[in-house]
Amino acid sequence: MILHLLNIKELRLLTALFLTLFPLSLLADNYLFKDGKSDYIIICNAPKGSSEYTSAMEMQTYIQKINGVMLPINPIEQTNKKHIYIGYNKELRKLGIKQPSDSNEGFVYKTIGEDLYIFGGKQLGTMYGVFSFLEYQLGIHWYTKDYVKIPKLKQWILPSTLSVTEKPAFKYRHVFFYTSRINHDWNAHNKLNTTMGLNIKNKYGGLTSYWGIHTMQNMVTQEMFSTHPEYFALINGERNKEGQLCLSNKEVIDLLKRETLKMIMENPGHWCYGVSQKDNDMFCECDNCQILMQKYGGYSGILIWAINQVADEVKKTYPNVKIGTFAYHKTQTPPKHITPRENVVIRLCDAECCFGHPIAYEQGHNRLFLNDLKQWKKLTDNIYIWDYATGFFQYLAPFPNIYAVSENLKTFKENNVMGVMHQGQYQNYGGEFYELKQWVFSKLLWNPNANLDNLITTFITDFYGAAAPYVREYYDLTANLLKDEGKHLMFDTHYDSDIYTKDFIKAGRHILKKAKESVKDDETLLFRVEELYAQILYLSVKRDPWKSVKDGSLTELKAFLKATGMNVSENETAEQFIKSPEPI
């Protein structure tokens, strides 16, 4: 199914040429490697330091780890050898296959005769093709920064009919967990291409970056309030320095223009720069702002009216740069009688949704969000989703949202969303099921139609070893927390929510204790299970603090946090929790 790199005419030509150039005797499967030997060499003429050359080296490295044989990397073919071609080359050109654009992140890997061809765009596409071949053909999985599954194989046959073509569902793919913030090679291996606020250049082709959030508070600072209170929101008849800006004030717009240009000049290289509201709902009530809100359909209307002026100014100097702004809380609903400029990106945030149910299936806030998404889509093609993928008030409590995320990504794809970011525990390593989530989300961002149950089973089986059956049982237990009608998982869900029942805590403790017992002699696997057990300890401590002192749950949780340093919430570190007074 070569859909985006080859059209039907090119496919027919390729087939005809293939049958002409290669006799049927060559259609037999070939051993890529067998018993530490191989007839193959890797052909790559990309420059050293490029993502294509890096992927060729990793092909060499991982095949050696799998089988023990090291395939040479050469810039040109050898007549007595079979070849693995990395990157678009003259042989493909001879076959009439057009060269993909450098920025094309899709790829093809395909056998032609006895040779294997892997190619896509130079920047990332070819590399993604190599990593996908290693993952889905040879069984390598880059699960976490510390755990890469590398099978040991005595032999592997290269199928004569192998032909895989893929392209990403979304242009921008970002898993904003701590792992992806720090370990940029993990991003590359899992085909994630975006970060936030970091201009990453590396041998894996780098990461594109969205710069800045809630930036209006830095462009028009509270220090200006003493001399220019008119720059700030009028609330209940008084100017308030904590509030949003008075966007109807021309001087404020001029300030935003100047500060945005300064931000771009001082922080070059990002694809999009945020010019976005403060993190509150204190909007200006002055007469001029109210007139603009009435004219353009509310809070988002006056915001887009202001952002368009900034975007027009930026375009004069930086025609290829995008200006992003939030559709967030009061600005979530689209405006009327005004459209965002072509260089404006709408960062639509799902903060008011139920994260435990898909937006397409659930009424209430989810249905409102879906309606708003569809209305924004009528106004612009530049929609970038900000999804909240964990509980920020309680990193350690179960937050069963994986199924909802998988369904939501299908909905986002159907609505031609340009990019998605899943924000999880971004401050340090840790959080509920964070290893599972970041890996599964990376797969779904590339292909929302991937089999979710297979992904979960594959990860749990490989990552938890002998404890896997118990971990899967516990995962299913958490996934069923929201099965009862009327139960929801909101941004501000806390430990005292009715979704966390005594029966759940009791059952979870029983299952995970068995999991711990099954891997008690394996330090690595035991730690991974103890990370899950911390969820039960946390709920026990928070829901019944006096009992947790008596049964040792509090002591156990504090010992775990002291050893790991994991944050308890976005605003509470392990150290703060450990030092907090015990109940009397």
PyMOL commands that set and color helices and strands:
alter all, ss='L'
color gray80, all
select helices_A, chain A and resi 8-21+24-27+51-67+90-94+125-136+178-182+184-189+216-219+222-226+229-231+250-266+287-296+299-317+329-331+365-379+402-414+434-446+452-482+502-518+523-543+545-551+553-564+574-579
alter helices_A, ss='H'
color red, helices_A
select strands_A, chain A and resi 30-34+40-43+73-74+82-86+107-112+115-120+141-142+148-149+155-158+163-166+172-176+194-196+208-211+234-235+238-239+272-274+322-327+344-349+383-388+419-423
alter strands_A, ss='S'
color yellow, strands_A
deselect
rebuild
show_as cartoon
